[in-house]
Amino acid sequence: MKLAILALEGCMHSAIAGVADMLSIANHVMQQSGAKPRFTWQTLSLDGKVVRAGGGQMVAVDGAIGKRASFDAILVPGNLVDHVTAERLQPQYARAGAWLRQQHANGRLIGAFCSGVFLLAGAGLLDNRRATITWWLQGELRQRHPTVDLAGDAVVTVADRIVCAAGPMSWVDLLLRLIEMVDGKAIAKLCADYVVIDTAQRTQSIFMPVGYLLSQDPMLTKADLLVRRTGKSPMTVKRLASALGLSERTLNRKFQELTHEPPQAFIMRRRVEHARTLLETTTQPVKTIARAAGYEDESSFRKAFRKLTLMSPQAYRARRMERAA
């Protein structure tokens, strides 16, 4: 695999250094086992000159984007700049976006993570395509680029040779997915094993603080309190609407506006969030936790929990215990 890393002013230095370290380790271990090293990479800037990263480090590059080069994929790091600086850098982003559009048209894989996804969106590469971004930038992405098909829960998305990854450290997920697309699943898994990276599927719901959603509108705060109160019967959309003094139709419209999902999805998320806390902090049986989270039927709880976290309650508890240890 031949990879190009696009370094722009304000970029996250961790991705550029981390990609080089990860691929160097993989090449070294392959060589030690008698196989040929599979990976090469180069860091490119707009003009071939050094770039100041967001943390102040100077990033050396191997060349400029205008020069002809042969590579399979391009990785676009996120940035660490404020909105004023981002506005100043718009001409650079426009030039980089035009280059990325051309490279994609020529058959290259394009990958971006965290705020780097905005560069792809601004270049029109995500119009009507599935994409993701870290949970705390999703509102801005929706507002600035409404044609993007945002997968709010996804850590990684793939659509038409464009790969997006969510958070500031999701360059690891992004790199492994690019390797998989170029060299296959076996090589990607081998690289992950060499550097001891967990490749298990997960969603952003594991990391997204409920308080982030609740801070957007007082109605959500009140709805959250109502959902968390466990009574004789579980909370339903009809009961929630009645408690808030709204019709079901109005409740649905307000939730779509505020959370971009129906109230039933909010209820399920809040229940599962409560269950996650209990799984992390208590030794209660899953059946007891299901009831505490508002589920009369344990199988329904397990289904909802797996839908949001992509794992069973027992597996979630075991993983959290391992990480805590």
Wavefront OBJ file of the C-alpha trace (Angstrom):
o trace
v 0.000 0.000 0.000
v 1.224 3.472 -0.913
v -0.255 6.196 1.271
v -0.132 9.991 1.007
v -0.800 12.137 4.093
v -2.039 15.653 3.395
v -0.497 18.097 5.887
v -2.184 21.494 6.094
v -1.551 24.337 8.513
v -3.109 23.514 11.881
v -3.298 19.761 11.249
v -3.143 17.190 14.049
v 0.467 16.098 14.310
v -0.462 12.879 16.123
v -1.916 11.343 12.958
v 1.104 12.103 10.785
v 3.564 10.736 13.332
v 1.270 7.881 14.329
v 0.727 6.620 10.789
v 4.477 6.545 10.203
v 5.080 4.692 13.477
v 2.299 2.174 12.916
v 3.332 1.336 9.357
v 7.011 1.226 10.326
v 6.251 -1.335 13.019
v 4.190 -3.402 10.594
v 6.976 -3.320 7.990
v 9.567 -4.266 10.585
v 7.635 -7.252 11.885
v 6.896 -8.439 8.345
v 10.575 -8.209 7.495
v 11.537 -10.127 10.632
v 9.144 -12.906 9.663
v 10.655 -13.185 6.179
v 7.986 -11.248 4.298
v 8.545 -8.136 2.229
v 7.526 -4.803 3.772
v 4.172 -3.786 2.274
v 3.820 -0.125 3.161
v 5.254 3.133 1.903
v 4.043 6.627 2.688
v 4.791 10.255 2.053
v 3.641 13.489 3.644
v 2.556 16.212 1.225
v 1.824 19.896 1.697
v 0.323 22.363 -0.741
v 3.692 23.860 -1.719
v 6.224 21.284 -0.531
v 7.284 23.440 2.431
v 7.201 22.561 6.132
v 3.836 22.990 7.838
v 3.043 24.223 11.339
v 0.733 21.741 13.055
v -2.082 22.759 15.377
v 0.037 22.102 18.453
v 2.857 24.304 17.149
v 5.166 21.531 15.887
v 6.788 21.947 12.506
v 5.968 19.046 10.190
v 8.544 18.111 7.554
v 7.063 16.972 4.247
v 8.260 14.901 1.315
v 6.830 17.024 -1.477
v 3.991 19.104 -2.850
v 0.573 17.957 -4.024
v 1.196 19.258 -7.537
v 3.975 16.801 -8.298
v 3.134 13.484 -9.895
v 3.224 10.597 -7.471
v 1.874 7.089 -7.319
v -0.191 6.165 -4.271
v -3.296 4.159 -3.443
v -4.924 6.343 -0.810
v -4.824 9.804 0.731
v -5.337 10.503 4.429
v -6.637 13.924 5.531
v -5.988 14.669 9.240
v -8.261 16.756 11.379
v -7.146 20.213 12.457
v -6.666 22.103 15.700
v -7.617 25.626 14.678
v -10.302 28.043 15.832
v -12.971 29.436 13.531
v -11.080 32.677 12.897
v -8.001 30.757 11.748
v -10.144 28.378 9.738
v -11.633 31.343 7.900
v -8.134 32.606 7.078
v -7.189 29.178 5.771
v -10.187 28.896 3.419
v -8.101 29.517 0.258
v -5.798 26.654 1.281
v -8.774 24.399 2.001
v -10.271 25.250 -1.390
v -7.038 24.352 -3.165
v -6.679 21.125 -1.201
v -10.328 20.253 -1.880
v -9.911 20.713 -5.620
v -6.870 18.422 -5.558
v -8.751 15.789 -3.552
v -11.666 15.882 -5.999
v -9.261 15.248 -8.858
v -7.506 12.436 -7.021
v -10.824 10.780 -6.210
v -11.878 11.085 -9.849
v -8.601 9.358 -10.760
v -9.517 6.357 -8.604
v -7.733 7.120 -5.335
v -9.196 6.233 -1.963
v -9.763 9.335 0.171
v -9.957 9.197 3.970
v -10.515 11.904 6.590
v -11.084 11.922 10.324
v -12.513 14.354 12.882
v -12.578 17.952 11.573
v -10.800 16.813 8.411
v -14.221 15.570 7.300
v -15.207 19.229 6.812
v -12.553 19.515 4.101
v -14.138 16.644 2.167
v -17.618 18.071 2.692
v -16.502 21.513 1.538
v -15.018 19.939 -1.582
v -18.372 18.354 -2.421
v -17.026 14.841 -1.969
v -19.645 13.961 0.651
v -22.738 15.264 -1.134
v -25.444 12.589 -0.752
v -22.841 10.166 0.600
v -22.755 8.404 3.955
v -20.228 9.974 6.327
v -19.451 10.369 10.010
v -17.685 12.847 12.264
v -17.055 13.083 15.987
v -20.252 13.569 18.015
v -19.434 17.121 19.133
v -19.060 18.364 15.523
v -22.165 16.707 14.106
v -24.431 19.710 14.598
v -22.025 21.981 12.750
v -21.644 19.500 9.900
v -25.424 19.211 9.522
v -25.785 22.984 9.467
v -22.959 23.686 7.027
v -23.454 20.682 4.745
v -27.064 19.437 4.919
v -26.634 17.187 1.867
v -24.257 14.883 3.761
v -25.914 11.612 4.806
v -24.617 11.741 8.385
v -24.250 8.461 10.275
v -24.298 9.879 13.786
v -23.473 6.628 15.588
v -20.779 5.338 13.246
v -17.065 5.401 14.087
v -16.148 4.664 10.461
v -18.122 4.982 7.215
v -17.234 3.887 3.687
v -18.982 5.191 0.569
v -17.711 5.310 -3.010
v -14.000 5.087 -2.114
v -14.365 7.721 0.608
v -13.723 6.739 4.213
v -14.613 8.942 7.189
v -13.684 8.332 10.820
v -15.075 10.083 13.869
v -12.770 11.310 16.613
v -9.336 12.965 16.949
v -7.678 9.577 17.483
v -9.813 7.750 14.937
v -6.985 7.962 12.406
v -6.181 4.459 13.663
v -9.600 3.152 12.568
v -9.283 5.102 9.330
v -5.843 3.740 8.518
v -6.868 0.156 9.220
v -9.907 0.512 6.971
v -7.783 1.955 4.147
v -5.314 -0.935 4.536
v -8.203 -3.386 4.417
v -9.545 -1.840 1.206
v -6.128 -1.950 -0.494
v -4.468 -5.064 0.932
v -7.377 -7.052 2.404
v -8.790 -7.896 5.812
v -6.006 -10.320 6.759
v -3.266 -7.680 6.406
v -5.354 -5.063 8.231
v -5.958 -7.499 11.113
v -2.255 -8.367 11.167
v -1.321 -4.686 11.466
v -3.819 -4.216 14.284
v -2.404 -7.231 16.107
v 1.182 -6.009 15.720
v 0.411 -2.721 17.447
v -2.121 -4.251 19.888
v -5.188 -2.342 18.690
v -8.736 -3.473 19.414
v -10.630 -3.740 16.122
v -13.982 -4.763 17.619
v -16.983 -2.952 16.164
v -18.344 -0.101 18.255
v -20.486 2.988 17.891
v -20.134 6.584 19.057
v -23.029 6.073 21.458
v -20.513 4.435 23.797
v -18.670 7.748 24.099
v -21.391 10.383 23.597
v -22.293 12.079 26.926
v -26.020 12.321 27.448
v -25.458 15.785 28.923
v -24.366 17.002 25.509
v -27.806 16.279 24.099
v -29.653 17.549 27.148
v -27.900 20.920 27.046
v -29.525 21.743 23.709
v -33.034 22.399 25.041
v -34.821 22.424 28.446
v -37.498 20.100 27.090
v -34.858 17.393 26.656
v -33.812 17.813 30.281
v -37.392 17.350 31.466
v -37.903 14.417 29.096
v -34.741 12.816 30.439
v -35.958 13.084 34.027
v -39.267 11.516 33.064
v -37.636 8.640 31.215
v -35.248 7.899 34.097
v -38.060 7.636 36.640
v -38.933 3.962 36.761
v -42.591 3.373 37.544
v -44.926 0.436 37.404
v -45.034 0.581 33.623
v -42.268 1.582 31.172
v -42.189 5.005 29.553
v -43.801 5.185 26.120
v -43.971 7.978 23.560
v -47.648 8.473 24.399
v -46.971 8.782 28.131
v -44.010 11.088 27.544
v -46.038 13.384 25.302
v -48.805 13.547 27.911
v -46.335 14.313 30.724
v -44.816 17.141 28.676
v -48.236 18.545 27.744
v -47.735 17.895 24.030
v -49.435 15.864 21.349
v -47.499 12.871 20.028
v -47.188 14.611 16.670
v -45.724 17.771 18.247
v -43.393 15.702 20.427
v -42.115 13.834 17.390
v -41.555 17.088 15.476
v -39.652 18.696 18.357
v -37.413 15.658 18.832
v -36.655 15.517 15.130
v -35.655 19.193 15.236
v -33.517 18.880 18.373
v -32.000 15.408 18.124
v -32.651 14.377 14.494
v -34.327 11.195 15.723
v -37.811 10.214 16.966
v -38.659 10.286 20.708
v -38.700 6.493 20.858
v -35.019 6.467 19.910
v -34.295 9.008 22.675
v -36.114 6.839 25.216
v -34.118 3.798 24.136
v -30.813 5.680 24.267
v -31.492 7.016 27.752
v -32.452 3.579 29.016
v -29.364 1.987 27.542
v -27.186 4.801 28.926
v -28.564 4.119 32.402
v -27.957 0.407 31.931
v -24.358 1.067 30.854
v -23.750 2.972 34.078
v -25.171 0.131 36.147
v -23.108 -2.451 34.260
v -19.966 -0.390 34.908
v -20.573 0.413 38.564
v -22.520 -2.527 40.025
v -22.505 -6.304 40.020
v -26.272 -6.549 39.585
v -27.528 -9.308 37.270
v -28.478 -8.279 33.743
v -32.133 -9.096 34.462
v -32.153 -6.662 37.394
v -30.434 -3.964 35.337
v -32.923 -4.416 32.512
v -35.771 -3.788 34.929
v -33.996 -0.772 36.462
v -33.533 0.669 32.968
v -37.264 0.440 32.275
v -37.490 -2.870 30.415
v -40.031 -5.419 31.602
v -38.744 -7.948 29.071
v -35.052 -8.910 29.323
v -34.853 -9.997 25.692
v -36.092 -6.567 24.549
v -33.415 -4.954 26.700
v -30.698 -7.154 25.218
v -31.865 -6.340 21.693
v -31.874 -2.574 22.351
v -28.501 -2.705 24.085
v -26.900 -4.605 21.217
v -28.433 -2.239 18.664
v -26.734 0.783 20.261
v -23.433 -0.741 21.395
v -22.968 -3.666 18.982
v -22.323 -6.003 21.898
v -24.243 -7.885 24.577
v -24.596 -6.459 28.114
v -22.262 -9.188 29.425
v -19.617 -8.409 26.811
v -19.879 -4.691 27.569
v -19.400 -5.278 31.290
v -16.441 -7.604 30.663
v -14.738 -5.086 28.379
v -15.222 -2.224 30.829
v -13.773 -4.376 33.607
v -10.741 -5.192 31.456
v -10.142 -1.526 30.687
v -10.543 -0.567 34.346
v -8.027 -3.243 35.339
l 1 2 3 4 5 6 7 8 9 10 11 12 13 14 15 16 17 18 19 20 21 22 23 24 25 26 27 28 29 30 31 32 33 34 35 36 37 38 39 40 41 42 43 44 45 46 47 48 49 50 51 52 53 54 55 56 57 58 59 60 61 62 63 64 65 66 67 68 69 70 71 72 73 74 75 76 77 78 79 80 81 82 83 84 85 86 87 88 89 90 91 92 93 94 95 96 97 98 99 100 101 102 103 104 105 106 107 108 109 110 111 112 113 114 115 116 117 118 119 120 121 122 123 124 125 126 127 128 129 130 131 132 133 134 135 136 137 138 139 140 141 142 143 144 145 146 147 148 149 150 151 152 153 154 155 156 157 158 159 160 161 162 163 164 165 166 167 168 169 170 171 172 173 174 175 176 177 178 179 180 181 182 183 184 185 186 187 188 189 190 191 192 193 194 195 196 197 198 199 200 201 202 203 204 205 206 207 208 209 210 211 212 213 214 215 216 217 218 219 220 221 222 223 224 225 226 227 228 229 230 231 232 233 234 235 236 237 238 239 240 241 242 243 244 245 246 247 248 249 250 251 252 253 254 255 256 257 258 259 260 261 262 263 264 265 266 267 268 269 270 271 272 273 274 275 276 277 278 279 280 281 282 283 284 285 286 287 288 289 290 291 292 293 294 295 296 297 298 299 300 301 302 303 304 305 306 307 308 309 310 311 312 313 314 315 316 317 318 319 320 321 322 323 324 325
